[in-house]
């Protein structure tokens, strides 16, 4: 089957010289840049890299939501600290309970954040 479709890519000088040098290292091979690109694309899709990318995107969105939630909890803690420093009349037991609940949520959220971040870093 004739290959009539042209796919173009742009490389900087460093990338281009690297690939050409690597291709020359493969002795007794008829591998050229065109074949290398076709083989690379073939391997990319055969190894389900596309699915990994989709998984990465999903994890990244979850990580983003956790980051927003952590920011909200941090903001709430800062507001509580502000009111305590203003000497507002507030029941100290209520404050301690609320701060402990927020701190626990923050701790759990941060642990989830670190776990997801590690998973994402493995995929990069």
DOMARMI-888172 format. One record per atom (N, C-alpha, C): residue number from 1; z, y, x; residue in one letter. Coordinates in steps of 0.05 Angstrom, whole numbers, plus 5000, padded with zeros to 4 digits. Atoms other than C-alpha are relative to their C-alpha. Example, Ala and Ser with C-alpha at 12.3 -4.5 7.8 and 13.67 -1.06 7.14 Angstrom:
! DOMARMI-888172
+-----+------+------+------+------+
| pos |    w |    v |    u | code |
+-----+------+------+------+------+
|   1 | 5000 | 4976 | 5018 |    a |
|   1 | 5156 | 4910 | 5246 |    a |
|   1 | 5000 | 5024 | 5018 |    a |
|   2 | 4999 | 4976 | 4984 |    s |
|   2 | 5143 | 4979 | 5273 |    s |
|   2 | 5014 | 5022 | 4985 |    s |
+-----+------+------+------+------+
***
This chain:
! DOMARMI-888172
+-----+------+------+------+------+
| pos |    w |    v |    u | code |
+-----+------+------+------+------+
|   1 | 5000 | 4977 | 5017 |    x |
|   1 | 5000 | 5000 | 5000 |    x |
|   1 | 5000 | 5025 | 5018 |    x |
|   2 | 5003 | 4975 | 4984 |    x |
|   2 | 4979 | 5067 | 5029 |    x |
|   2 | 5023 | 5019 | 4994 |    x |
|   3 | 4979 | 4980 | 5003 |    x |
|   3 | 5033 | 5118 | 5041 |    x |
|   3 | 4987 | 5028 | 5001 |    x |
|   4 | 5013 | 4974 | 5002 |    x |
|   4 | 5006 | 5184 | 5017 |    x |
|   4 | 5019 | 5023 | 4994 |    x |
|   5 | 4981 | 4979 | 5006 |    x |
|   5 | 5069 | 5221 | 4998 |    x |
|   5 | 5014 | 5009 | 5025 |    x |
|   6 | 4988 | 4988 | 4976 |    x |
|   6 | 5097 | 5268 | 5051 |    x |
|   6 | 5027 | 5010 | 4993 |    x |
|   7 | 4973 | 4990 | 5002 |    x |
|   7 | 5171 | 5281 | 5058 |    x |
|   7 | 5005 | 5016 | 5025 |    x |
|   8 | 4995 | 4983 | 4977 |    x |
|   8 | 5190 | 5339 | 5102 |    x |
|   8 | 5030 | 5004 | 5003 |    x |
|   9 | 4972 | 4994 | 4994 |    x |
|   9 | 5256 | 5353 | 5136 |    x |
|   9 | 5000 | 5021 | 5023 |    x |
|  10 | 4998 | 4980 | 4979 |    x |
|  10 | 5279 | 5409 | 5181 |    x |
|  10 | 5023 | 4991 | 5019 |    x |
|  11 | 4980 | 5007 | 4979 |    x |
|  11 | 5316 | 5394 | 5246 |    x |
|  11 | 5001 | 5024 | 5020 |    x |
|  12 | 4999 | 4980 | 4978 |    x |
|  12 | 5342 | 5442 | 5298 |    x |
|  12 | 4991 | 4986 | 5026 |    x |
|  13 | 5011 | 5011 | 4975 |    x |
|  13 | 5319 | 5432 | 5370 |    x |
|  13 | 5018 | 4977 | 5011 |    x |
|  14 | 4981 | 5020 | 4990 |    x |
|  14 | 5382 | 5393 | 5388 |    x |
|  14 | 4997 | 4973 | 4985 |    x |
|  15 | 5003 | 5024 | 5016 |    x |
|  15 | 5375 | 5344 | 5330 |    x |
|  15 | 4974 | 4986 | 5006 |    x |
|  16 | 5026 | 5012 | 4995 |    x |
|  16 | 5301 | 5334 | 5342 |    x |
|  16 | 4999 | 4986 | 5027 |    x |
|  17 | 5001 | 5013 | 4974 |    x |
|  17 | 5309 | 5320 | 5416 |    x |
|  17 | 5018 | 4975 | 5001 |    x |
|  18 | 4983 | 5024 | 5001 |    x |
|  18 | 5367 | 5272 | 5402 |    x |
|  18 | 4986 | 4977 | 4988 |    x |
|  19 | 5013 | 5023 | 5013 |    x |
|  19 | 5327 | 5230 | 5353 |    x |
|  19 | 4976 | 4990 | 5016 |    x |
|  20 | 5022 | 5009 | 4983 |    x |
|  20 | 5266 | 5229 | 5398 |    x |
|  20 | 5010 | 4984 | 5023 |    x |
|  21 | 4988 | 5014 | 4977 |    x |
|  21 | 5309 | 5208 | 5457 |    x |
|  21 | 5010 | 4972 | 4992 |    x |
|  22 | 4990 | 5026 | 5010 |    x |
|  22 | 5342 | 5153 | 5416 |    x |
|  22 | 4977 | 4981 | 4993 |    x |
|  23 | 5023 | 5016 | 5006 |    x |
|  23 | 5275 | 5128 | 5391 |    x |
|  23 | 4987 | 4989 | 5026 |    x |
|  24 | 5012 | 5009 | 4975 |    x |
|  24 | 5249 | 5123 | 5463 |    x |
|  24 | 5017 | 4979 | 5013 |    x |
|  25 | 4982 | 5020 | 4988 |    x |
|  25 | 5310 | 5081 | 5483 |    x |
|  25 | 4994 | 4972 | 4989 |    x |
|  26 | 5006 | 5026 | 5012 |    x |
|  26 | 5287 | 5026 | 5436 |    x |
|  26 | 4973 | 4990 | 5011 |    x |
|  27 | 5024 | 5010 | 4987 |    x |
|  27 | 5239 | 4988 | 5480 |    x |
|  27 | 4985 | 4980 | 4983 |    x |
|  28 | 5017 | 5019 | 5014 |    x |
|  28 | 5181 | 4947 | 5453 |    x |
|  28 | 5002 | 5003 | 4970 |    x |
|  29 | 4998 | 4995 | 5029 |    x |
|  29 | 5189 | 4979 | 5385 |    x |
|  29 | 4978 | 5019 | 4992 |    x |
|  30 | 5020 | 4981 | 5011 |    x |
|  30 | 5136 | 5012 | 5342 |    x |
|  30 | 5014 | 5019 | 4982 |    x |
|  31 | 4985 | 4982 | 5018 |    x |
|  31 | 5191 | 5053 | 5310 |    x |
|  31 | 4994 | 5029 | 5008 |    x |
|  32 | 5004 | 4972 | 4996 |    x |
|  32 | 5172 | 5125 | 5302 |    x |
|  32 | 5018 | 5015 | 4980 |    x |
|  33 | 4982 | 4984 | 5017 |    x |
|  33 | 5206 | 5183 | 5265 |    x |
|  33 | 4996 | 4993 | 4971 |    x |
|  34 | 5006 | 5006 | 5028 |    x |
|  34 | 5171 | 5166 | 5200 |    x |
|  34 | 5014 | 4973 | 4992 |    x |
|  35 | 4988 | 5026 | 5006 |    x |
|  35 | 5194 | 5093 | 5202 |    x |
|  35 | 5031 | 5002 | 5000 |    x |
|  36 | 4971 | 4996 | 4998 |    x |
|  36 | 5264 | 5115 | 5223 |    x |
|  36 | 5011 | 5012 | 4974 |    x |
|  37 | 4991 | 4987 | 5025 |    x |
|  37 | 5270 | 5160 | 5162 |    x |
|  37 | 4999 | 4980 | 4977 |    x |
|  38 | 5003 | 5019 | 5022 |    x |
|  38 | 5244 | 5106 | 5115 |    x |
|  38 | 5022 | 4979 | 5002 |    x |
|  39 | 4978 | 5020 | 4997 |    x |
|  39 | 5293 | 5054 | 5144 |    x |
|  39 | 5027 | 5012 | 4993 |    x |
|  40 | 4974 | 4987 | 5005 |    x |
|  40 | 5351 | 5103 | 5141 |    x |
|  40 | 5004 | 5004 | 4970 |    x |
|  41 | 4998 | 4997 | 5029 |    x |
|  41 | 5337 | 5119 | 5068 |    x |
|  41 | 5004 | 4974 | 4986 |    x |
|  42 | 4997 | 5027 | 5011 |    x |
|  42 | 5330 | 5046 | 5052 |    x |
|  42 | 5028 | 4990 | 5004 |    x |
|  43 | 4972 | 5009 | 4994 |    x |
|  43 | 5397 | 5029 | 5085 |    x |
|  43 | 5020 | 5017 | 4984 |    x |
|  44 | 4982 | 4982 | 5015 |    x |
|  44 | 5430 | 5089 | 5051 |    x |
|  44 | 5003 | 4989 | 4972 |    x |
|  45 | 4998 | 5009 | 5027 |    x |
|  45 | 5413 | 5063 | 4982 |    x |
|  45 | 5009 | 4971 | 4998 |    x |
|  46 | 4992 | 5028 | 5001 |    x |
|  46 | 5423 | 4989 | 4998 |    x |
|  46 | 5030 | 4997 | 5004 |    x |
|  47 | 4971 | 5001 | 4995 |    x |
|  47 | 5494 | 5003 | 5023 |    x |
|  47 | 5016 | 5016 | 4980 |    x |
|  48 | 4986 | 4985 | 5021 |    x |
|  48 | 5512 | 5041 | 4960 |    x |
|  48 | 5013 | 5025 | 5009 |    x |
|  49 | 4988 | 4975 | 4991 |    x |
|  49 | 5525 | 5105 | 4996 |    x |
|  49 | 4999 | 5021 | 4978 |    x |
|  50 | 5001 | 4982 | 5023 |    x |
|  50 | 5503 | 5141 | 4933 |    x |
|  50 | 5025 | 4997 | 4983 |    x |
|  51 | 4976 | 5004 | 5016 |    x |
|  51 | 5560 | 5109 | 4895 |    x |
|  51 | 5025 | 5011 | 5014 |    x |
|  52 | 4977 | 4989 | 4984 |    x |
|  52 | 5608 | 5128 | 4951 |    x |
|  52 | 5001 | 5030 | 4997 |    x |
|  53 | 5001 | 4971 | 5003 |    x |
|  53 | 5584 | 5200 | 4944 |    x |
|  53 | 5011 | 5008 | 4972 |    x |
|  54 | 4990 | 4994 | 5027 |    x |
|  54 | 5597 | 5198 | 4869 |    x |
|  54 | 5030 | 4997 | 4999 |    x |
|  55 | 4971 | 5004 | 4999 |    x |
|  55 | 5667 | 5170 | 4882 |    x |
|  55 | 5013 | 5023 | 5014 |    x |
|  56 | 4989 | 4977 | 4985 |    x |
|  56 | 5679 | 5224 | 4933 |    x |
|  56 | 5001 | 5025 | 4982 |    x |
|  57 | 5000 | 4976 | 5017 |    x |
|  57 | 5659 | 5278 | 4883 |    x |
|  57 | 5022 | 4998 | 4979 |    x |
|  58 | 4980 | 5004 | 5020 |    x |
|  58 | 5705 | 5248 | 4830 |    x |
|  58 | 5028 | 5004 | 5012 |    x |
|  59 | 4974 | 4996 | 4987 |    x |
|  59 | 5764 | 5245 | 4879 |    x |
|  59 | 5004 | 5029 | 5007 |    x |
|  60 | 4997 | 4972 | 4993 |    x |
|  60 | 5750 | 5316 | 4902 |    x |
|  60 | 5008 | 5016 | 4975 |    x |
|  61 | 4992 | 4985 | 5025 |    x |
|  61 | 5754 | 5341 | 4829 |    x |
|  61 | 5029 | 4995 | 4993 |    x |
|  62 | 4972 | 5006 | 5006 |    x |
|  62 | 5820 | 5305 | 4819 |    x |
|  62 | 5018 | 5015 | 5020 |    x |
|  63 | 4984 | 4986 | 4980 |    x |
|  63 | 5846 | 5334 | 4884 |    x |
|  63 | 5001 | 5030 | 4994 |    x |
|  64 | 5000 | 4972 | 5008 |    x |
|  64 | 5825 | 5403 | 4861 |    x |
|  64 | 5019 | 5006 | 4978 |    x |
|  65 | 4981 | 4996 | 5022 |    x |
|  65 | 5864 | 5395 | 4796 |    x |
|  65 | 5028 | 4998 | 5009 |    x |
|  66 | 4973 | 5003 | 4990 |    x |
|  66 | 5925 | 5371 | 4833 |    x |
|  66 | 5008 | 5025 | 5016 |    x |
|  67 | 4995 | 4975 | 4985 |    x |
|  67 | 5920 | 5432 | 4879 |    x |
|  67 | 5008 | 5023 | 4981 |    x |
|  68 | 4994 | 4979 | 5020 |    x |
|  68 | 5919 | 5478 | 4818 |    x |
|  68 | 5028 | 4995 | 4988 |    x |
|  69 | 4974 | 5006 | 5011 |    x |
|  69 | 5979 | 5442 | 4788 |    x |
|  69 | 5022 | 5006 | 5020 |    x |
|  70 | 4979 | 4994 | 4980 |    x |
|  70 | 6018 | 5447 | 4853 |    x |
|  70 | 5004 | 5030 | 5003 |    x |
|  71 | 4997 | 4970 | 4998 |    x |
|  71 | 6003 | 5522 | 4855 |    x |
|  71 | 5016 | 5011 | 4977 |    x |
|  72 | 4984 | 4991 | 5024 |    x |
|  72 | 6030 | 5530 | 4784 |    x |
|  72 | 5030 | 4994 | 5004 |    x |
|  73 | 4972 | 5007 | 4996 |    x |
|  73 | 6094 | 5493 | 4801 |    x |
|  73 | 5013 | 5018 | 5021 |    x |
|  74 | 4990 | 4982 | 4979 |    x |
|  74 | 6102 | 5535 | 4864 |    x |
|  74 | 5005 | 5027 | 4988 |    x |
|  75 | 4997 | 4974 | 5013 |    x |
|  75 | 6092 | 5598 | 4822 |    x |
|  75 | 5025 | 5000 | 4982 |    x |
|  76 | 4976 | 5002 | 5016 |    x |
|  76 | 6146 | 5574 | 4773 |    x |
|  76 | 5025 | 5001 | 5016 |    x |
|  77 | 4977 | 5000 | 4982 |    x |
|  77 | 6194 | 5561 | 4829 |    x |
|  77 | 5005 | 5029 | 5011 |    x |
|  78 | 4997 | 4973 | 4991 |    x |
|  78 | 6181 | 5631 | 4856 |    x |
|  78 | 5011 | 5019 | 4979 |    x |
|  79 | 4989 | 4984 | 5022 |    x |
|  79 | 6194 | 5662 | 4788 |    x |
|  79 | 5030 | 4995 | 4996 |    x |
|  80 | 4972 | 5006 | 5003 |    x |
|  80 | 6260 | 5626 | 4783 |    x |
|  80 | 5016 | 5013 | 5022 |    x |
|  81 | 4986 | 4988 | 4977 |    x |
|  81 | 6280 | 5649 | 4852 |    x |
|  81 | 5002 | 5030 | 4996 |    x |
|  82 | 5000 | 4971 | 5005 |    x |
|  82 | 6261 | 5720 | 4833 |    x |
|  82 | 5022 | 5008 | 4980 |    x |
|  83 | 4979 | 4993 | 5020 |    x |
|  83 | 6305 | 5720 | 4771 |    x |
|  83 | 5028 | 4995 | 5010 |    x |
|  84 | 4974 | 5005 | 4988 |    x |
|  84 | 6363 | 5689 | 4809 |    x |
|  84 | 5008 | 5023 | 5018 |    x |
|  85 | 4994 | 4978 | 4982 |    x |
|  85 | 6358 | 5743 | 4861 |    x |
|  85 | 5005 | 5027 | 4986 |    x |
|  86 | 4996 | 4975 | 5016 |    x |
|  86 | 6357 | 5797 | 4806 |    x |
|  86 | 5028 | 4999 | 4986 |    x |
|  87 | 4974 | 5004 | 5013 |    x |
|  87 | 6424 | 5769 | 4781 |    x |
|  87 | 4998 | 5002 | 4970 |    x |
|  88 | 5002 | 5001 | 5029 |    x |
|  88 | 6398 | 5760 | 4710 |    x |
|  88 | 5021 | 4980 | 4989 |    x |
|  89 | 4981 | 5017 | 5012 |    x |
|  89 | 6447 | 5728 | 4663 |    x |
|  89 | 4985 | 4975 | 4990 |    x |
|  90 | 5012 | 5025 | 5008 |    x |
|  90 | 6423 | 5656 | 4660 |    x |
|  90 | 5020 | 4978 | 5005 |    x |
|  91 | 4982 | 5023 | 4997 |    x |
|  91 | 6461 | 5591 | 4652 |    x |
|  91 | 4992 | 4985 | 5026 |    x |
|  92 | 5006 | 5012 | 4974 |    x |
|  92 | 6466 | 5562 | 4723 |    x |
|  92 | 4993 | 4970 | 4997 |    x |
|  93 | 5006 | 5028 | 5004 |    x |
|  93 | 6465 | 5490 | 4697 |    x |
|  93 | 4970 | 4996 | 4991 |    x |
|  94 | 5028 | 5001 | 5009 |    x |
|  94 | 6398 | 5503 | 4662 |    x |
|  94 | 4982 | 5005 | 5024 |    x |
|  95 | 5017 | 4993 | 4977 |    x |
|  95 | 6370 | 5534 | 4725 |    x |
|  95 | 4999 | 4976 | 5019 |    x |
|  96 | 4999 | 5023 | 4981 |    x |
|  96 | 6392 | 5476 | 4769 |    x |
|  96 | 4983 | 4977 | 4989 |    x |
|  97 | 5016 | 5021 | 5013 |    x |
|  97 | 6362 | 5426 | 4719 |    x |
|  97 | 4970 | 5006 | 5002 |    x |
|  98 | 5028 | 4993 | 4999 |    x |
|  98 | 6296 | 5464 | 4715 |    x |
|  98 | 4989 | 4999 | 5028 |    x |
|  99 | 5009 | 5000 | 4972 |    x |
|  99 | 6291 | 5473 | 4790 |    x |
|  99 | 4997 | 4971 | 5010 |    x |
| 100 | 5002 | 5028 | 4991 |    x |
| 100 | 6305 | 5399 | 4802 |    x |
| 100 | 4976 | 4986 | 4987 |    x |
| 101 | 5023 | 5012 | 5013 |    x |
| 101 | 6252 | 5379 | 4751 |    x |
| 101 | 4974 | 5010 | 5013 |    x |
| 102 | 5024 | 4989 | 4987 |    x |
| 102 | 6201 | 5426 | 4782 |    x |
| 102 | 4997 | 4989 | 5029 |    x |
| 103 | 5001 | 5011 | 4973 |    x |
| 103 | 6219 | 5402 | 4852 |    x |
| 103 | 4990 | 4971 | 5000 |    x |
| 104 | 5009 | 5028 | 5002 |    x |
| 104 | 6209 | 5329 | 4831 |    x |
| 104 | 4970 | 4999 | 4993 |    x |
| 105 | 5029 | 4999 | 5006 |    x |
| 105 | 6142 | 5345 | 4799 |    x |
| 105 | 4984 | 5009 | 5024 |    x |
| 106 | 5014 | 4990 | 4976 |    x |
| 106 | 6122 | 5383 | 4861 |    x |
| 106 | 4998 | 4978 | 5021 |    x |
| 107 | 5000 | 5021 | 4981 |    x |
| 107 | 6142 | 5325 | 4905 |    x |
| 107 | 4980 | 4978 | 4993 |    x |
| 108 | 5019 | 5020 | 5009 |    x |
| 108 | 6104 | 5274 | 4864 |    x |
| 108 | 4971 | 5009 | 5003 |    x |
| 109 | 5027 | 4989 | 4998 |    x |
| 109 | 6043 | 5319 | 4860 |    x |
| 109 | 4991 | 5002 | 5029 |    x |
| 110 | 5007 | 4998 | 4971 |    x |
| 110 | 6044 | 5331 | 4935 |    x |
| 110 | 4995 | 4973 | 5012 |    x |
| 111 | 5005 | 5028 | 4990 |    x |
| 111 | 6049 | 5256 | 4949 |    x |
| 111 | 4973 | 4990 | 4991 |    x |
| 112 | 5027 | 5007 | 5010 |    x |
| 112 | 5989 | 5244 | 4904 |    x |
| 112 | 4978 | 5015 | 5014 |    x |
| 113 | 5019 | 4983 | 4986 |    x |
| 113 | 5953 | 5301 | 4937 |    x |
| 113 | 4994 | 4988 | 5028 |    x |
| 114 | 5004 | 5010 | 4973 |    x |
| 114 | 5964 | 5272 | 5007 |    x |
| 114 | 4985 | 4973 | 4999 |    x |
| 115 | 5014 | 5026 | 5002 |    x |
| 115 | 5942 | 5202 | 4985 |    x |
| 115 | 4971 | 5003 | 4994 |    x |
| 116 | 5028 | 4996 | 5006 |    x |
| 116 | 5878 | 5227 | 4954 |    x |
| 116 | 4985 | 5013 | 5023 |    x |
| 117 | 5013 | 4986 | 4977 |    x |
| 117 | 5864 | 5272 | 5013 |    x |
| 117 | 4993 | 4980 | 5022 |    x |
| 118 | 5006 | 5020 | 4980 |    x |
| 118 | 5869 | 5212 | 5059 |    x |
| 118 | 4976 | 4983 | 4992 |    x |
| 119 | 5022 | 5016 | 5010 |    x |
| 119 | 5822 | 5172 | 5015 |    x |
| 119 | 4973 | 5015 | 5003 |    x |
| 120 | 5024 | 4984 | 4997 |    x |
| 120 | 5772 | 5229 | 5015 |    x |
| 120 | 4992 | 5002 | 5029 |    x |
| 121 | 5006 | 4998 | 4971 |    x |
| 121 | 5777 | 5237 | 5091 |    x |
| 121 | 4988 | 4974 | 5011 |    x |
| 122 | 5012 | 5025 | 4992 |    x |
| 122 | 5760 | 5163 | 5099 |    x |
| 122 | 4971 | 4999 | 4993 |    x |
| 123 | 5027 | 5001 | 5009 |    x |
| 123 | 5696 | 5174 | 5061 |    x |
| 123 | 4982 | 5020 | 5015 |    x |
| 124 | 5016 | 4979 | 4986 |    x |
| 124 | 5673 | 5233 | 5103 |    x |
| 124 | 4990 | 4989 | 5026 |    x |
+-----+------+------+------+------+
***
